């Protein structure tokens, strides 16, 4: 990785240095200084952007319940595939949390701040799963060796929470810290389930054929937003099932949905006919932010969009070239994190950015 340096996309000479610190509760830890950028002028919801990583592939950065730390997945030397790291929310040296073996994804803090849950293939073997080939078009790998574990930040071995054949991943936790929502193929399809923090009391929430996943609770814990790929019966559904048998899914046509936390009242929010994913509730509980390649569903330009939970008021949030995704508000309601290709040092790099949200 290149060393961090205090740089900006436009002049910051008139900005007091104190303003570059994200929050008083997330002071920059000992380590290299993050880079600071001004957002695109059209990105009216963003204040200064603080770039917390600089190099590699960094994604799915999520806040601790006290808004002081971030946990994220990263591919960087010496690791050949994604591992889990934590870092202060204001910047600092990331620390490796996962074992360094296998492939990991989808990490999330527990409410007490003492543990992290995440999915890993390490339990099945130390090697990296073979990435899916693209001979059948653009596909995601939903590796059957993923299981969800809980790792104590004080050390010790990870505790296994799931132990069923196939994919168990995409886990996040309710605002009150009592329930985990996750995606599993345990019943033959990619569906959303909840369980308690020890892996017990498993409840299936979705049953429609197709991919239901990437779920997050609303701020009050009463609802869940998620992404859906529900192919029509016939060739589309046949293609989905054939790919799933190979631990693959084609994510080119996904929509955003919501449901009650018990799985009732499932309804579609977007109808963009694009690859929409990574939804998260706005702190007001009435809007949802997500990433999508709308309005060019065959394109690679992904931006963040806001939409009302009733499907109205669609608003574009980001305008930088390339990928913007994995949005989340901190529990403080004002600090915002996302991952982006902007200001990359080399093609393919994705970095973590935090900012103060402006409504």
N, C-alpha and C positions, 0 to 999 in steps of 0.2 A: 504494500500500500504506500501511496505517496504521503508525505507528512502533511498535516493540515496547515493552512495559512489563512490569515484574515484577508479575504478578498471580497470583491463585490462586483455584481454585474453592471451596476451603475455607481456613481460616486456616493460614498457614505461620509464624506468629510464633514458634513454639517450635522451628522447624527452623533449625539453624545455616546461615549463608550458604554455607559451604564444602560443605555437603551438596547444595546446589543445582547444583554443577558436576558434570557427568555422569561424567567420568573425568579422572584426572590426565594421561593421554596425549592428551586431546582438549580442551584448554583453550579457552575462548571467545576467538575472534579479535577484533581490533579491530572494533567495530561495535555495533549496538544489542543490548541484553540480551534473551535469550529469555524467554518466559513459562513459568512453572512451575505445574503443576496436580497435585492429588492424584487418583489414579484412582478410579473407582467402587469402593465397598467390596467388591463381588463380584469385582473383577478382581485376584484374589489373586496372580497371577504378575507384577504390575507394582509397581514402587516409584514414586518421583516421576516424573511425566511432564514432559519438557522439550519445549516447543513451538518448533520451529526456524524455521517460516515463519508468516506471519500475513497471509493474504489471497491471493486467486487460487485457481487449481487446481494443486495440487502432488501429484505421485504418483510411484510406482516409485522410491523412494529406496533406494539400495544402497551398502553400505560398501566402502571400499578394503580391500586385503588387510592393511594395518597398522591397520585400525580407526580411523584418524584423520580420514578424509574421507567425505563422502557425495556421490553424484552422483544427480540427480533430474531429472524433466521438469516443466515449469511453463508455465502460460499466465498471463501478467501483462503489463501495459503496458510497453513499447509494442508487444509482439508479439501478433499476432492468433491464433496457435495455438502448440502446445507447442514449447518449446525446452529444451535441455539446460543445466543449471547444476551447479556444484560448490560445496560449502561445508564448513567444518570440522564434524566430528561433534558438537562441543560447542556449536555456534552461531556465528554471525558473518555477514558479508555474502556472499551468494551471488555467484558470478562466472559470467557467460555463457561457455559453451564452444562451443556450436554457432554457426552463421553468423548466426542471427537470421532466416533465410529458410526457406521450406518448413515442413514439420511433422516433428517428431522424436519418437522414442519409445525406450524400453527401453535405457538406457545402463548400462554396466558397466565397472569398472576392470580393467585388465590387472594381472597379478600383480606386475610390477615398479613399479607406481604411476606410470609415465611416460605412459600413454595411456588413452583411453576408447574403447570401441566403442559404437556406437548406430546406430539406423536413422533414415534421413532421406529425405524426398521432395525435398530441395533440389537433388539432381542432375538431377531432371526439370524443375525450374522453381521460381521463388522464391515463388510464391503458396501459400496454404493450400489443401489439398484440400477439396472441398465435403463437409461432413458428410452422412452418409446421412439421408434423410428417414425418418420413422417410420410411413409409411403402411402398411407391412407388419408393424407391431409393433416392439418394441424390438430393434434390431440394432446390431452393431458394424461400423465400417468397417475392412476389411483392404485398405488402399489399395495398388493395384498399382504405385505409383511408389516404394514403400519399398525402399531398399537399405541394407545394413550397411556402415558406414565405421569406420575407426580414426583417432582424432584425437590427435596428440601434445600433451601439456599445455604443452610449451614453445613451441608455436605452429606455424605452417605450415598448409598445406592438409590437409583430411581425405583419407585414402587409402581408396579404394573396395575393399571385400572381396567384394562380390557384384555380379554383372552379368547377371542372368537376368530374363526378362520376369515381371512380377507381383511379389507380396508376398514380401519377405525381411525379417524383423524378429524381435523377441523373443529377442535374443541374450544369453547369459550365458556365463561361463567356468569351466572346471574348477578345483578347488582347487589343482592343481599348475601352473595357468596355461598349459597346453599346448593345450587344445581348446576351441573355441567350440561351444555347442549353440544351435540357432536353429530357427525355423519358416519354411517356404517353400512356395510354391505351384508351384514350378518343374516338378513332374511332374503337375500338374493337380489336386492336392488339397492341403489344409493339413496338411503332415507335418513331423516333427522330423528334423533333420539335424545332423551335427557336421562341423566343418572345423578346419584348423589356424589359427594366428593371422594368417597371410597370405592366408587364403581358399582354400587348396588342400586336397587330400585330402578332398573332400566325400564323406560317407557318409550314406545314407538309413537312418533307424532305424525309422520307422513306415510302415505300408502300409494299415491298415484305413480304409475310406471314412469321412470325417468330419474334424473339427478336432482335431488334436493339437498342443498348444503350451504356452507359458508354462513352459518346462522349466528346472529347476535340478539341479545335481549334489548328491549326498550329501557330507557332510564328508570321507569317505575317497575320493571321486571314483569309486567303483565302481558307483553307481546314479544314476538320474535320476528325479525326480518331475515330473509334468506334469498338465495338465488335458485332458480329452477330451470331445468331443461326437461320439458315434458313432450317427447316426440309423439306425433300423431300415429295411431295404429296403422300398420302397413310397413312399407319400406323404411321409413324414418325410425320407427320403433325397432324394427329388425336390425338395422344398422347399429343403433344404440346398444342393443343386447349383445350383438356379436363383438363389438368393441369392449364392452364391459367384461366379457368372458376372457379378454386378453389384458385386463387391468388398464383399460384406456377409456377415455370419454372425450367426445368431440364438443368443445364448449362454444361453438360459433353462434348459437341461438339460445341465449339464456335471458330470462326476465327476472325482475325483482318481485317477490311476494311477501306477504305478512300473514301471521296467524296469532291466535292467542297462545300463551305459554303452555297450555295443556293440549295444543294441537287443533283446537276448534276454530271455526271461522277462517279457514284458509282462503285467501283471495289474492288475485294478481294485482300488482300496482302499476308496473310498466307494460307497455306494448310497443317496444322499439324495434323488435325483430333484429337485434344485435347481440353482441357478446357482453352482456351486462352482469357484473358480479361485485363482490366486496361491499355489500350494503352495510350501513351503520346508521342508527337513529340519531338525528339532531337532538341536542339537549332539550328542545321544547317538546319532544315526543310526537310531533306532528309532521315532521319531514324526515326524509331518508336521503343520505348521500351515498353514491355508488360510483363505480368506474365503468365506462362503456366506450366502445368504438362507434357508437351512434354519432353522426348519421351515415357513416360509411361502414356497413357491417362486414365488408370484406377487407377493410383496411387495418393498419396496425397503429393508428393514432388513438390512444386511449386517454380520455379526460374524465375528470370528476364532474358529476351532475347532482343537483338537488331536485327532489320531487316531493310533493305532498303525499302523505300516506294514503290519500284517496286517488292518486294518480295525476293530480293537477299541478299546475305551477312549475313545470319542468324548467330548470335553470342551469346553464353551463357555469361551472366554477373555475376550471383551469384551462389555460390556453397554451402552455409550453409544448414544444414539439416533442413527440415521443409518448412515453407511458407515464401516466399519473394514476395511482391506485392505492389500495389498502388504507382508506381514511378512518380516523378515529378521533373523537373528542376525549380529552382527559376527564375524569370524574369532576374536576374543578369547573367544567362547563365552558371554559374559555380557551384552553390550550388545545391545539389541533396538530395531529401528526399524519403524514402521508409519505408515500415512497414514489420516487420520480427519476426519470432519465435526465432531467434538466441538469446542466452544469457538469455533465459526466466528463471524465478525463479520457475515456476510451469507449468505443462503441460497445453497447450491451451493459454498461454499468448502471446500476440502480441504487440510489442512495436514500437515506432517511432524512426528512425535513420536518421541523416543527415551526409553528407560528402561533401568534395570537389571532383567533378568529374574530372577524368584524361582521356583525349582522346589520 
